[in-house]
Amino acid sequence: MRSKLFGLSAAGILLGTATGAQGGTILNWNLDNVAVDPGPYADGTTYYSTIYDEPVTGGVGDAATNGRMAFEPPEGAAPGMKVMNDAPDLNPGQDIGNCIMAAGDATCESGFQSGKRYKLHATEAEPIDLVFNVVDSQETTDYRVFEKISNYTGGSLEGFERELGFGIGEDFTQSTAEDGLSFGSEARTQFPFELFGDAEEHPFHELSGFYDPTATSGYELDLAEDSMASSGFYGAYGDFFGDWLDNGEVPDGYFWDHDNDPETEDILMATYDEEEGAWIQRREEQDGEAVPIEPTEVSEAELLEDGYYSAAVTDLANLNLNYFVNVGNVTDWSTYEQGVGTFTLRLTPDRAVDVPAPQTAGLLLTGLALVVAGRRRQAGPC
């Protein structure tokens, strides 16, 4: 049975929770199929933990990679992701004792913009397998997952599927009903609020979204016990861009460093509209504040004169996910041995346009035409 969700479930009832006394506790991220950039690490530099489709403890060899975990000190730390159990109670309005999150100083209940989301880059539209070490315990343990997925696959995506299971690469098998592993019934995806969303509905934002200031946008989800698949957009992202943009396809923008503070995010003021061949401004500075305006065509000279700077709108390639993983009886898992088992959290990006390998010059030209047409459609109005 599947339920279609695009917001947080009010009921909060967890699927597939074990009823017996036996349960499981996640120890940590298993790095057998991961190669972590070695230190020492410098602040302000991005490093990667590259994820492979087979173990690489003896060397990478012929192993293939489809993704990587990014981390940037000082906020982030190696290897980019951590597991927390019995986390400190920092917020009386929350009850998140266990979570999977970004490695660093933040904990499960740390505040807004504290760097809780781990940053997973999909570099190919193929499966990416995160493996976790689990020990048996007395009861089912529920983990809140703070995740950001970024599209670095080289092309736009229609969506994604997440699966729970065992093994990696060609040896992966999906989890089955009542085997002590499941997703919870609460799940949500959302593109960054700075681009889509009404500030009056968010306690931590004073400025509504750049593209749509009235509502958030993300993917609806078909959520089952052991799988979670996107099923089309809610909100306006698709109206603007057609598909989930690759990091190299996002439009350029002009930003305002409103407070000269490197720790805060700069404000997007204008973007380049490929179809119009013009810069379109949607915000302007008034009395030291950025305020929304009707889309207005402006020149680059005007934007530079106002003190703005140019950069790619990379947040259009980023998707935030919140969901739960529930770990029950691990002793019957095929991976369980000497008190420790492993499970796999798999991500499979869904390519928007598949171009077959060319057999003739005619097929090659057809494939190129499809790619160009797809990219034009994805650019959309900005």
C-alpha positions in Angstrom: 0.0 0.0 0.0 1.4 3.4 -0.9 0.5 6.9 0.3 1.1 10.0 -1.7 2.7 12.7 0.5 4.2 16.1 -0.2 4.1 17.4 3.4 4.7 16.1 6.9 2.1 13.6 8.0 0.0 14.8 10.9 -0.5 11.3 12.3 3.2 10.5 12.7 2.5 6.7 12.7 5.6 4.8 11.7 5.5 2.0 9.1 7.0 -1.4 9.6 7.9 -0.9 13.2 8.9 -4.2 14.9 6.5 -5.3 17.6 9.0 -7.6 19.5 11.6 -6.6 22.1 14.5 -6.9 19.7 15.6 -3.8 17.9 18.6 -2.1 16.4 20.9 0.9 16.9 22.9 2.5 14.1 26.5 2.9 15.1 28.0 4.9 12.2 28.4 5.2 8.5 30.2 2.2 7.0 33.1 3.5 4.9 34.1 0.2 3.2 32.8 1.6 -0.2 34.0 5.2 0.4 37.3 7.0 -0.2 37.6 10.1 2.0 39.8 13.0 0.9 42.7 13.0 3.4 43.5 15.9 5.7 44.7 18.2 6.9 41.6 20.2 6.0 41.5 24.0 5.4 38.6 26.2 6.3 36.6 27.3 3.3 37.7 24.5 1.1 35.2 21.7 0.0 36.3 18.1 0.3 34.7 14.9 -0.8 34.0 11.4 0.4 33.6 9.5 -2.9 31.1 6.6 -2.8 31.7 3.5 -4.9 29.6 0.5 -6.1 31.9 -2.1 -4.4 34.3 -2.1 -1.4 37.5 0.0 -1.9 39.3 -0.8 1.3 42.0 -2.5 -0.8 42.0 0.3 -3.4 39.6 1.7 -5.9 40.6 -0.6 -8.8 37.7 -1.0 -11.3 35.0 0.3 -8.8 32.6 2.9 -10.2 31.4 6.0 -8.5 28.0 7.7 -9.0 28.1 10.1 -6.0 30.0 11.8 -3.3 29.5 13.4 0.1 30.7 17.0 0.3 32.0 18.7 3.5 33.5 22.1 4.1 35.2 23.1 7.3 34.8 24.7 9.7 31.0 24.0 9.6 31.4 20.6 8.1 33.8 17.8 9.0 35.2 14.6 7.6 33.7 12.3 6.3 30.7 14.5 5.7 28.0 12.5 7.5 27.5 11.1 11.0 24.9 9.2 13.1 23.7 10.5 16.5 22.1 8.5 19.3 20.6 10.1 22.4 21.4 13.6 21.1 21.3 16.5 23.6 17.8 18.0 24.2 18.3 21.5 23.0 14.8 22.5 21.9 11.7 21.9 24.0 9.6 22.1 20.8 11.4 19.2 19.3 12.0 15.6 20.2 14.8 14.3 18.0 17.0 12.0 20.0 18.4 10.1 17.1 19.4 11.3 13.6 21.5 10.9 10.5 23.0 14.3 9.6 26.1 16.2 8.5 29.4 15.6 10.4 30.4 18.7 12.4 29.5 20.4 15.6 25.8 20.6 15.0 23.5 18.0 16.7 20.0 16.7 15.9 18.2 19.7 17.5 20.6 22.4 16.6 19.0 25.6 15.3 18.1 27.0 11.9 21.1 27.2 9.4 23.4 25.3 11.8 24.6 22.9 9.0 22.6 19.8 9.9 22.0 18.6 6.4 24.6 16.2 4.9 25.4 17.2 1.3 25.1 14.3 -1.1 26.1 15.0 -4.7 24.7 12.7 -7.4 27.4 12.6 -10.1 25.8 10.0 -12.3 22.1 9.0 -12.8 22.9 5.6 -11.3 22.5 4.1 -7.8 24.4 5.5 -4.9 24.7 3.3 -1.8 25.2 4.6 1.7 25.8 1.7 4.1 25.3 1.8 7.9 26.6 -0.4 10.8 23.9 -1.5 13.2 24.0 -3.4 16.6 21.1 -5.1 18.2 19.3 -3.4 21.0 16.1 -3.8 23.0 13.7 -1.7 20.9 13.2 -0.2 17.5 15.2 3.0 17.0 13.8 5.8 14.8 16.2 8.1 13.0 15.4 11.5 11.5 17.4 12.1 8.3 18.6 15.6 7.4 19.6 15.4 3.8 20.4 17.6 0.8 20.8 16.1 -2.6 22.5 18.1 -5.4 22.3 17.3 -9.1 25.8 17.0 -10.6 24.9 14.3 -13.0 25.5 16.4 -16.2 21.9 16.6 -17.1 18.4 17.4 -15.8 16.5 14.9 -13.6 12.8 14.0 -13.5 13.2 12.9 -9.9 14.6 10.1 -7.8 13.9 6.9 -5.8 15.2 6.0 -2.4 15.3 2.4 -1.2 16.2 0.5 1.9 18.0 -2.8 1.5 21.2 -4.8 1.9 24.4 -5.0 -0.1 25.8 -2.5 -2.7 26.1 -2.3 -6.4 25.0 -5.4 -8.3 24.5 -7.2 -5.0 21.9 -4.8 -3.6 18.5 -6.4 -2.6 15.6 -4.3 -1.4 14.3 -4.7 2.1 11.1 -6.7 2.5 8.0 -6.3 4.7 8.5 -6.6 8.5 12.2 -7.4 8.3 13.1 -4.8 10.9 13.9 -2.0 8.4 11.5 0.6 7.1 10.9 4.3 6.3 8.6 6.2 8.6 5.4 7.7 7.4 6.7 11.2 7.6 8.6 12.5 4.5 9.0 15.8 2.8 11.1 17.3 0.0 11.6 21.0 -0.7 13.7 23.2 -2.9 15.4 25.9 -0.9 13.0 28.4 0.7 15.0 31.3 -0.5 13.7 30.5 -4.0 10.2 29.3 -3.3 8.1 30.1 -0.3 6.0 32.6 1.7 7.9 34.2 4.6 4.7 34.6 6.6 4.5 30.9 6.8 8.1 30.3 8.0 9.3 31.4 11.4 12.9 31.8 10.3 12.6 33.8 7.1 11.8 37.5 6.6 12.0 37.5 2.8 9.8 35.3 0.6 11.1 33.2 -2.3 12.7 34.8 -5.3 10.8 32.9 -8.0 7.5 32.2 -6.2 6.9 34.3 -3.0 3.6 32.6 -2.3 4.3 28.8 -1.9 7.1 26.3 -1.4 8.1 23.8 -4.1 9.5 20.3 -4.2 8.5 16.7 -5.2 5.5 14.8 -4.1 6.4 11.4 -2.8 5.0 7.9 -3.3 6.0 6.5 0.1 6.0 2.7 0.9 7.6 0.7 3.7 11.0 0.3 1.9 10.9 2.7 -0.9 10.3 6.4 -1.5 9.9 7.7 -5.1 9.2 11.2 -6.4 6.0 11.6 -8.4 6.0 15.0 -9.9 6.4 18.6 -8.6 4.3 20.5 -6.2 4.7 24.2 -6.4 6.2 26.3 -9.2 9.7 24.8 -9.8 8.6 22.7 -12.8 6.7 25.7 -14.3 10.0 27.7 -14.4 12.5 25.0 -15.3 10.7 21.9 -16.5 13.0 19.4 -14.7 15.4 19.3 -11.8 18.4 21.3 -13.1 22.0 20.1 -13.1 24.5 22.3 -11.3 26.0 23.2 -14.7 22.6 24.2 -16.1 21.4 26.7 -13.5 21.0 30.3 -14.6 23.4 33.1 -13.6 22.2 35.6 -11.0 23.2 38.8 -9.3 23.4 38.7 -5.5 23.6 41.4 -2.8 25.9 40.9 0.2 23.5 42.9 2.4 25.4 42.6 5.7 29.1 42.0 4.8 28.9 38.8 6.9 30.5 35.8 5.3 28.5 33.5 7.6 25.1 34.6 6.2 23.7 33.9 2.8 23.7 36.7 0.2 20.4 37.7 -1.4 19.5 36.9 -5.0 18.3 40.0 -6.7 18.1 39.2 -10.4 18.6 36.3 -12.9 19.3 35.9 -16.5 16.4 34.8 -18.7 17.8 32.7 -21.6 14.5 33.0 -23.7 14.3 36.8 -23.3 18.1 37.3 -23.6 17.9 39.7 -20.7 18.5 40.2 -17.0 15.3 40.2 -14.9 15.2 41.8 -11.5 12.7 40.6 -8.9 14.0 42.4 -5.8 15.4 45.8 -5.1 17.0 47.5 -2.2 14.8 49.9 -0.2 16.1 51.5 3.0 18.7 48.8 3.4 16.2 46.0 2.9 15.6 43.7 -0.1 11.9 43.9 -1.2 10.0 42.1 -4.0 9.2 44.0 -7.1 7.4 43.1 -10.4 9.8 41.3 -12.8 11.8 44.1 -14.5 14.3 44.0 -17.3 17.6 45.6 -16.3 21.1 45.9 -17.7 24.2 44.3 -16.1 25.6 47.8 -15.8 22.7 48.8 -13.6 23.1 45.7 -11.4 26.8 46.3 -11.0 26.2 50.0 -10.2 23.8 48.9 -7.4 26.7 47.0 -5.8 25.5 43.4 -6.7 27.8 40.6 -7.9 27.3 37.8 -10.4 27.3 34.1 -9.6 25.4 30.9 -10.6 22.1 30.2 -8.8 23.4 26.9 -7.5 20.5 26.4 -5.1 18.3 25.4 -8.1 20.3 22.2 -8.2 19.7 21.4 -4.5 16.8 19.5 -3.0 16.2 19.2 0.7 14.8 16.0 2.2 13.4 15.2 5.7 12.3 11.6 6.5 12.7 8.8 9.0 14.5 5.4 8.9 13.3 2.9 11.5 15.6 0.1 12.6 14.1 -3.0 14.3 15.3 -6.6 14.7 18.7 -6.9 13.0 19.4 -10.5 14.0 17.6 -12.0 11.0 19.4 -9.9 8.4 21.6 -11.6 5.9 24.3 -9.1 6.8 24.2 -9.8 10.6 27.3 -11.4 12.0 28.8 -11.4 15.5 26.4 -8.8 16.9 26.7 -6.3 14.0 24.6 -6.0 10.8 24.6 -3.5 7.9 21.8 -2.0 5.8 21.9 0.2 2.7 20.2 3.5 2.0 20.1 3.7 -1.8 19.5 6.7 -4.0 18.7 6.4 -7.7 18.4 9.6 -9.7 15.9 9.5 -12.6 17.3 11.0 -15.8 14.9 13.4 -17.6 16.2 12.7 -21.1 17.8 9.4 -22.2 19.9 9.7 -25.3 20.8 6.3 -26.8 24.4 5.5 -27.7 24.7 6.6 -31.4 25.0 3.8 -34.0 25.2 6.0 -37.0 25.7 9.7 -37.8 21.9 10.1 -38.1 21.3 8.8 -34.6 24.1 11.0 -33.2 22.4 14.1 -34.7 19.0 13.0 -33.3 20.5 12.6 -29.8 22.1 16.0 -29.9 18.9 17.6 -31.0 17.1 16.0 -28.1 19.6 17.3 -25.6 19.5 20.9 -27.0 15.7 20.9 -27.0 15.6 19.6 -23.5 17.9 22.2 -22.2 16.0 25.0 -23.9 12.8 23.7 -22.3 14.5 23.5 -18.9 15.7 27.1 -18.9 12.2 28.4 -18.8 11.3 31.9 -17.7 13.5 33.3 -14.9 
